[in-house]
Structures are given as structure tokens and as C-alpha cells.
Amino acid sequence: MFSIDDPAESQHPSPLLSSITQSAPALPWEVIETAIDLCSGDNATLCALALTCSQLHPRSLLVLFTNVDIHSQKQLKQLYDAVQAKPHLQPVVKSLSFSWDDVSPFPLLSILPGLRDVTFKRISSVIRDDSQLPLLTIRDASFQTETIFLRFLSAFPNIENFTCERLSSQSHTPLGDLHLPCRPKLRALNNALLTYPAHRALLTVPGGPVLNVRSTISWSDEIRRLFRPFGEKWAMAEDVRSSCKPGHDSGITALVISSDGRWVATASEDSIIILWDARETCISQEWFAHNGEVWDLAFSPDGRRLASAGDDGTVAIWDISGSSRQVATLEGHPASVIDCTWSSDGRYIASQDTDSLVRLWDGQTFQPLPLDGANKTTYVKPLFSPDSQWLLFHERRGCGVWNVVSRTYLALRLQLEGKNKYPITAAFNPSSTNVAVGYDNGIIRVWDLANSGEPLLLQAYEPLWVRDVAFSPGGQLLLSASDDKTIKVWDARTGGLVQSLEGHEDQVRTACFSPCGKYIASASDDSTVRVWRTSDGSCLATLSDHGSWVEYVAFTPDGTMLWSAVHNGTVLGRRLKDIIPDDTRIVD
């Protein structure tokens, strides 16, 4: 599926050819181009020609990139990396074909300004540009879902007049007709809006398809692009009452919030990282991060960098201060990397692979560091203490903390009994003096690091898993979430049970305190998030619009926002004052 779009261009060297090769060819250009054109569709031969001779290389490259057929996620990532590394190739791509069921093509489509023909395999119609860009018409096309139709829009960032006629989804629900006005009308509207005193717009689209896209540009992004400088001056958001929920195309594997509360980052099995504006609850950036799933994320303390753990066995370091840019790759794990964490002082990064092997890295130079005297494996996610002094290790038969400053290992007394005794989750208290570990037999152990003696033993949920543990901001309380559908609140010093929060109808995956300590949020397999009052254990709100089990829930550092991530890829951010507006204890 490789050809030259415009035969006229083959009569003389293209600008791309001229910019790469300035010397006179040994053969006439017509001979060179004809020979290469005859190989169109034979990728192996075109690659061989590109590597054989410098005079054959430019034309071969041009033919290879003009019409591209994607067969796998790996090929998609390779193409994305290639056009990012060589931006002059981005306008070369004219035709792109892929299988929607197997490949999630975003954000690739939005960076190909020359794209004219996109084929969605396994969708009944081939979508093509019937007129020359910037005019685009789509007729009699059937899409699997409305969301897929809306994703298509981002493939054409330069159109001025876009008309859709007789579109339908596989459910046979007509999507109606949609017409975007030409640019002169947009300019007039832009000038009018700039004179309006308000500086915030809520976008709604009555009737027809819902104009909001999962994993790609939204209408607020499109309006910002079309209405300049209005889009730069105003803050805009979609009307979520009529929008599909934004997020990933596959299951969520991580949700983290930067320490300054500016950013939320999510990762997924779709190989994509999405960076969200934490306060505007909209997508800021998204990019392909790894060949395969992205299993974990960690922000640097200053919020300018993001670490990602990938199925390809690497940890990638991204600079997110501007457009996302990979600045380092941490290699050395023999298996898929499933966890990563950054110390609060920014000096260290720890990562763990599927073989439970832990590696330590310099957080500034990204070079590997030795773990002399420490266990090299752990069954729980690598965890730094808040003061960055300790790194927790827990194997099946041993538990301890490694002092990253003195490089000494402190073994913690541990006696495991019974058949089920694997560590599942762990947390340090805010003062870094205690560490709690939850197990798959319902036990919670709390160690005092000052004496490393017998731990405080809590029998929480025999014999069910303890899914999560977390200390309150002051360190006096410890909460635990379990498969028995409850959240329990304990006195962290005595081990006494303070509250048992009941109401979920399925296992509770995670729970956390708000930064002020007055609230607890919990996420469950019953597809809900609940917000509780810590003091009396009352349930203040139940959020039931997730559509699948909820994997993650977290407050922003200032406590004003609550974010949740769902197994189906949905990510939601809400203002706490909108969730519990009648609670007098909430602080704006």
C-alpha cells in the first residue's frame, strides 16, 4: 500500500529530496524515481534501497511514508517515534490504514497535517477526503461508536470546512449531519467573543453526536485552535452532562498527582500516558510511552518530570515542563517493569519488575546505584519513607528497610504463620517512624523503626486480602481497605478499632485520607466512589457514574479536588465542594 500521491511530483526532485541530497545523481532523476516507484508496496525492497545508496534513500523514504499500513501497536509506536524525531516527515504521510480493534492510533493522527485518507479497518466504510483539503466531506459512513467518529476529527487539524452526511453507528442510530462553518465566520465570532466581559466558556452542542472525545482532542481544544486569540485568553470546558467520559481506551494501570497539585497523570494498557490539568479536569497532553503496557507512574518532587514503568523492561523519564519529551531511559531489568517511585527529595528512583527484582537509580543523573547489604527483591511496590531515608523491602520470609544514606539494612522482626502470608500493600506514616504492611490473610503489621521489635498486629479481615493501607496526615490513624467490602480506621499507636465504614457492595480496592484528615475516599468494585466523614464514619456521598469497577481514587494536595480512575479507561476529576456541598466542614 505504498505509492506516490501526485505523479507530477515524480518528474523533478521534491523539496524533501533536494534538502537531503544536493550532489548531482549518477543516474537521471527520472530513472531513480521510476525504479523506486515500481517497488511501491514492497516495504522490504524499499528499505533495502534506502539503506543501499544515499541517492536512493530520499525517494525510498518518501514512498515508504506516503501511504502507511499499521498492523500492530509496535508498528504504531515506531511510526510515532519516527515522525516525532524527524518532524519533516509529518506532512509526508498522506494515507494511514489501521485496525481500530487492535490499535489505538492517538495521539499520532493529530500530528500528521498532510493526512488525506484514513482507513478504519473493521468499520464498514473507508473514510476518504472527497475534496482537496482544507475541505473535507464524509458521506454514508458507519462507525462502531460515536466516540470513534469523533476521534476521526483529530486526523484533520487544518480543515476549514467540514461536512458530515448520513453517518450512522453500528447500533443503527443516526448521527445526523454536522457542518463546521468556514474560517471567515470563525474570525467574526472570534472578534465578537473577545469583547465579551466573561473569560470562561462552557461548550454545549445540542442534538447530533456528543462532541467530546476519549483519548484525543476535545471540542475545547478545537475551539482554542480555531478561535485565536480568544482560545488563549479564555478558559473553556465541555458540558459534561452531555459528554462521554474522557480517558484511555484500555484499563487504567496508574493514577498519580504532582506534589504541587497542578497535574494528574494516568497510564494504561493502551501504551499511552495522559497528563491532565488537575483543576480544569481536561487533557493537557498525551503520548505513546512504551512498546506495550505502561504499568506505573511517578512524579518528580518538583512536578517537572514523570517516570513511567513499561512492559518493555524500561523506566522512561519524561520532561513535562513543556511538550512531553523523553530525557532518559533506565535499562537493566530482565523483565517487564511494573512499579516505579521517586523519593521526596528527588535524589532517588526505585523500580521493580515482574521477577520482584528492585533497582535503585540516581534521580538526577539517572545512573544505576548499588543496593549493597539490602535484599534485592520485594513483593510489595518499592516505597520510600517521606523523609527519603528508608526504602522498604518485603520478601516472603523477611522484611526490612534500607537506609539510602548510610547504605545499611535494618531487618524488621517478622514471624509469618498460616498458608496465606504474602504482603500486598504498605505505607509509611508522615514522620517516617512507622511502617504498616497489609497481607493476603487479613493481617496488618505496624513496625516502629526506632526499635524494630515485635510489630503491632491487627487482625483486620481474616482470611481476606488487605488491599490498601494509609496513615492519616497527622499519623494518629491508620485506615485499611479489604475484600470484605469495608474500610476500617485504627488507632495507629494502640491498634484499637476506631471506625468500620460499611456501605460498599463489593471489595474495596483503595482508600485514602483527605489532606486535612477530615474525609476518607474509597474506591470499590461496585463501580462507586464513596466519601466518608472521618470523625463519625458517616457516608457523605456516593458517586455511582463510573460504569465499571474503580481502580484508583486520590485527593489533590490542597484537598479541593477528588480524582478517580476506572477499569474501563474513564478518568474523572471533581471538586470536593460539588460532591459534598452541604457539609459545613469543607474549606473552599
N, C-alpha and C positions, 0 to 999 in steps of 0.2 A: 504494500500500500504506500509506496514511495514514488513520487512523481514531481515534475516541475509544474507549478500552478500556471505560470504565464510563459508560453513559448517564446514570446518576444524577448524575454529576458535572456534567453539562451543564445541570442545572436552576438552578444557582447559580454565582456566580463561584468558581473554585478558589482555594486559598491562593496559588498562583503568580500568578493574575490579580490578586488583591487586593493582593498585595505590590508589584506593579508599577504598577497604576493605582488610585488612591484616589478620583479625582473621579467624580461621577455620569455615566453614559453618556448620550449624546444619544439613543440607541435603547435599548429594553429589552434586558437581557442575553440573554433567550431568543432574540430576533431575531438578535443578533450571533452567538451561538454556533451557531444553526441555519444561518445563512448560511455560516459558516466550515466547519461540518461537511459541508455539501453539496459543498464544494470538496476534501474529503479525497481524497487520491490525485493531486491536481493540484498538484505542487510549485511550478510557476511561478506559479500564481494565489495560492497560499498565501504565497509570498514577496512577491508584489506587495501583498497585503493587509497583511502585516506591516510593509511599508515605507510604506504609504499613510496609515495612521491609527494614532495611539497607542492608541486603544481596540480596534482590531482586532489590534494587534501581539501582545498576550499570548496570546490564544486561538490565533492562527495559529501562533505559536511552539510552543505546547503540542502542537498537532496534528502539526506537522512533526516533532517529536522523539519522539512517542509510538511510532510504528512507522517504522523506518528501513530502507531497502533500499540496500545498498552495492554499487556496480558497479565500483569501481576503487580502487587503492591511494591515489590522490589524495583521493578522497572519504572514505576511511577516516581519512586523516591530518587532513582538515578537521574531521570529526566529533570525533576525539580532541582536537584543539586547542580546539574549541568547548566541550566539556564540561569540559575542564581549566580553561579561562578562566572558565567560569560553572558552578561546582560545583552550583548549584541545579538545573541541567538533568540531572544524572546520574541521579537517581531517576525522572525523567520518561520515560526510554527504557524501554519495555516489551517491544518486539519488534525483533529485529535479524535481517536476512537478508543473506547474502553468499555468494560463490562461493569455496569453500575453495581450489580450484586456483589462483585468480587473486589472492587477497587473504589475507594473514596478519593475523588480527584482534587479535593480542595485542600490547601489554597492555591493549587497550581493554576487553575483556569484564570484566576483574577490577575495573573502577571503575564499573560500572553496577549498583548494588544493587537497582534495581527491575526488572531484566530478567526476563521471564517466558517468553518464546518466542524461540527461536533456530532459524533455518532454515539448514542447511548445504546449499547447492545442490550438485548433483552427488554427493550422498550419498543413498542410496535412500529414507531415511525422514526426515520432518520431525520434529524433536525439539521437544516442547512440554511445558509444565508441566500435567500432567493434574489435579493438585490445586493448591489455592492455596498459595503459598509461606507458611511455610517448609518445606512438604512437597513433594517432587519425586519423580516416578516416570518412568522411561524404559522403554518396552516395545517389543520387536520392532523395534529399530533396527539398521541396518547402517552401519558406519563403514569408511572406506577403510583405516585402520590403527588399531592400539591407541593410538598416540600421539594421533591426532585425537580419539578418545573421551576420553582423559584431559585434553586441552586444554579440552574442553567443561565440565569441572568448575569451572573458574575463573569461568565466567559466572554462578555462583550462590553468591556469598560468604555469604549469610545463611541457607542451608538448615540445618535441624536434623535432618531425616530424609530420607535419600537412598537410593532403591531402584532398582537396575537389573535388568531381567529380559529374558532371551532376547536378548542382544546378540550380534552377530557382526561379523567383519571381512570385507572383500571376498574374502579368501582362504578364507572359509567356516570359519575357525577360531573355535569358540565362545569368547566372552569370559567366560561364566559369569554368575553372579549376585553382586551386591555390595550389601551393606547397611551403612550407617553408623548407629550407634546414636544415640538421641536425647540431648539435652543433659543431662538428669539423670544418665545413666550416665557421660557425659563428666566432669561435675563430681566424681562419686565417684572416678573414675580419676585425675583431676587432683589431688585431695586426697591420694590414696594415693601418687602418684608424688612429691609434694613431701616426703614423709617418708623417701624412699629416699636413702641417703648419696651415691650416684654422681650426677654432674651432666652426664653425656653419654649420649645415646641413639642407637643405631643402629637405624633403622627398616627392617623387612623385612615383606613381605606374601606369605605362601605361597599359591601357586595363583592362578588367575584372572589378570587383566591385571596387567602391571607398573605399579606406581603411581609413576611419575616422568614428568615432562612436559618436552618440549622447548619452549623459549621461553615458559614461563609458570610458574605456581606449582607447586612440588613438594609432595610429601606432608609434608616437614618444615615448609614454610611453613604448610600447612593445619593441622598439629598445633599449631604455635605459636599460631595464631589460635584454635583450639578449646580448647586447654588453657592457660588463663591462671590464675595467673602462672607455671605450670610452663614454658610456652614461652619466657618471658622469662628464666628462671633457668638453664635447661639449654641446652647446645649439642647440636644434633641434625644428623644426616646420614643420607642414604639408603644402603642396602646396594647399592653399585654393581655388585656381582656379578650382581644380578638386575634392574638398571635399564637403560633406554635411555640413551644418552649425551646430556647436555643441550647446548644450543647454539642456533644460528639455524636458520631454515627455508630459507636460501639460502646461497650461497657466502660464506666469510669474506673480508673485504677489509682488515682491520686487527686487530692484537693489540698492545696496549701495556700496560706495567706502571708503576705510580706509583713515584716515587723512594723513598718510604718503605716500599714493598713491601706496602702494605695492600690495594691494589686492582689488579685486572686489568680492562681494558676491551676489548671486541671489537665490531666493526662488520661489517655485512653488506649484501648487495644487497637484503635484505628491509626496508630503511629503518630498522632497529632497532639501537639501541646496548644492549648488555648490560654491566652493571657487576657484577663478580664479587668475592666475598670471596677474596682470594688464598690465605689459609691454610686456610679451611674448604672451599674449592673449590665454593662454591654461589653461585647467583644472588642478588645483593643488590637490584638494580634493573634495570628495562629500560623503554625508552620509544621512541616514534617520534621520529626526529631530523630528517629531511628529506623533502621531496617527491621521492622517488626514492632511489637508492642512496646509502649512506654509504661514502665511499671511503677515508678515513683518519682517524686519531685522534691526539691529543697531550695528555698531562697537563701541567698547570702544575707547576713545581718543588715547590710545597707540597702537591700532590696534592688540592687542594680544587676545582679546576676542570678541565674537559675541553673541548678544542676538537675539532670534527668537521668534515670537509670533505665537501660534498654535491654530488650530481648536479644540484641546483637552482641551482648557481653561488654558493653562500654558504658561509661558515665560521660555524658556530654555537658559542657559548661557553656551557657548562653549569656551573652551580654544583652540585656533588655532595656538599657538606658535609652536607646533609640529603637530602630528596627532590629528585630531579633537577629543576632549574629553569633555563630559558634566560635568561641575563642580557645577552646581546649577540648581534647578527648582523652579521658582517663582509661587506659587499656591495661590489661593484665589478668582480668578474671577469666577462668577457664570455662565459665558457663554464663547463662543469662543473669544480668544484674537486676535484682528485684527490689532493693532498698538503697536509699542514699540519705544522708543527713549532713547538715552543716553546723559546726559548733557556733555558739552565740557570739564568740569573739572573732569569728571569721577565719581563724587560723587553721582549722582542720576540716576535712571532709571524710566521712566514713561511708563505705559501701559494702553491700552483701550480695552474694549470688545464690543461685538455687542449690549449690552444694554447701550452703551455710558458711562459706569462706568470707571473712571480713578483711578488707584492705583499708589502710589509712593513707590519706593524701594531704599534702600541703595545700591549704586553702587559698594561698596567694600565687604560688608558682605551679601548683597542680602536679608536683612531682610525688612519687610514692614515698612513704615514710615507713620505717620498721616498727613492728609491734613486739619488740623484744620482751620476753617474760610474760606475755599475755596469751590467753587462748586465742587461736586464730579463727575459731568458728563460734557461731551463736545461733540459737533457734528463734530468738526474737530480733526485731529490727534494731540495728545499731542505734544506740541512744546516748547522746552527750548530756551531762548534767548542765543545768542552767548557767553555772559559773565556768563551764568549759574545762573543768579539771578532770572529770571522770568520764570514762567510756564503758558502758555496760556490756558484759558478755554473759551468756547463759547457755550452756550446753545441757545435755540430758542429765549428766551426773555431776555437774559443777556450775557454780555461779560466782561471779566476781566483778570487780570494777578495776579498770586500768587507768592509772594516773598518767595523763598525756604529757604532763610537765616533767615529773621525775622519772617517768617510764618504769614505774613499779606496779606490780599487780597485787591487789588486795582480794583475797579469797573470802567469800561470804559463806557462813555456815549453812549447810543445806542437807536435809535428810528427806529424801523422796520415798513415799510409800504408796502402795497400790498400783494398779495396772496403768491408769492414765495419769501422767505426770509431766506432760510437755508444757513448757512456757508458751503463752500465747501473746501476751501484751505486757508492757511495762511503762513506768513513769517515775521521774524524779520529782520530789517536792521543790517548791520555788527556791528554798535556801540551799539546795543540793546536799542536804544532810541525810535524807532518807530516800530509799528507792522501793517501789512496790511492783510486784510481779503477779500477774494472774495466770492460772493454769487451766488445762482442759479437764480437770477433775473438780472444778468449782472452788479450789483453794486460792487464797490471796496471801502472799507473804510480804511483809514490810520490814526492811532492814534499816537499822541505824548504822550509818557508815562510820560513826565515831568509835564504836566498839566491835562491830562486825560479829556480834554474838548471835544467839538464837533469835530468829526473826519473830515478829508479831504475826500470829497465824490467824487468818479469818476464814471460817468455813462459810462460803457465800452461797453456793448453788449446787451442792452435791447431787448428782455427779456431772453437771452440765458445764459447758465451757464458760469461762470468763472472757468476754470478747474485748473489753476495754477497761482501763483504769485511768483515773485522773485526779490530781490533787486540786483543792480549791486555791484561789490566788493567795490566801493567807497561810495555806499549808495545814490548817487545823482539820479539814475534812478530806475524805477520800471517797470518790464515787466509783462504782463498778457497774458494768453492763453485761448482761448474760443471756444465754439461750432460754432462761426461764421466763422471759418477757418482762423482766423488771429492771429497774435501776435502784441500786442500794447506796445509801450515803452512810459512811462510817466516821467515827471519831478516829482520826489518824494516829493519835497518841495512845489511846486505850484499846482500840479495836471494837468499841461498842457500836451497835447498830443505831443510827440516828433516825433515818427515814427509809421506807421502802416505797418507791414510786411505781404504782401499778396502773395499767390502762392500755398498754400496747397489747396487740392481739397476736404477735409473733415475736421471734427473737430480736433483741436489741443489739445492733451492730456496733454502735459507738455512742458516746455521750461526753459532754464537756460542760464546765462551768463558764458563765459569762465572766469577762474581766473584772467586773465589780463583785462577783461572787453571789449576787442575789438571785441568779437564774441558772437553770440547767436545761440544756437542749439535748434531745435524744433522737436517734435515727433507727428505724426498725424495718424488718422485712414485711411488716404490714402496710408498707407504702406510705407511712406517715412520719412526720417530724413533730415531736411534742415539746412544748416549752413549759417548765415547771418553776414554781417558786421554791427556793432552797429552804427558807425558814420553816414552812409548814407542809411542804410536799404537794401542794395543790397544783393541778394541771391548769395552766392559764390559756393555752391554745393548742389546737391540733391542726396541723397543716396536711391536708389529705389530697392534694392535687398533683402528686408526683408521678403516679401511673405505674410505678414498679417499686421494688424494694430500694430503700435509701442506703447508700453505701457510706456517705460522709456527711457530717454537719460540723460547722465551726463558726464562732463569733469573730468579727474583726477586732483588732486590739483595742479600739476605742469603745467597743460594745454596742455600736449603733446599728450594725448590720449582722444578719444571720444568713450564712450560705449553706446550701445543701447540694449534694450530687447523687444522681440516681443511677441504678444499674443500666437503664435503657439509654444512657448518654445525656440525659437532661441535667442542666445546671441551673440553679435558682438562687438569686440573691434578694433579700427582703430587708426592709427597715424594721428594726425591732419595735419602734413606736407604732408601726402599722399592724404588727402581729398582736401586740397586747396594748392597745391604745387606752384602755380603761384602768390599767394598773398604775396606781399613783406613785409607785416606787421607781418607775423608769425615769431616767435622766436624759433629756434631749441633748 
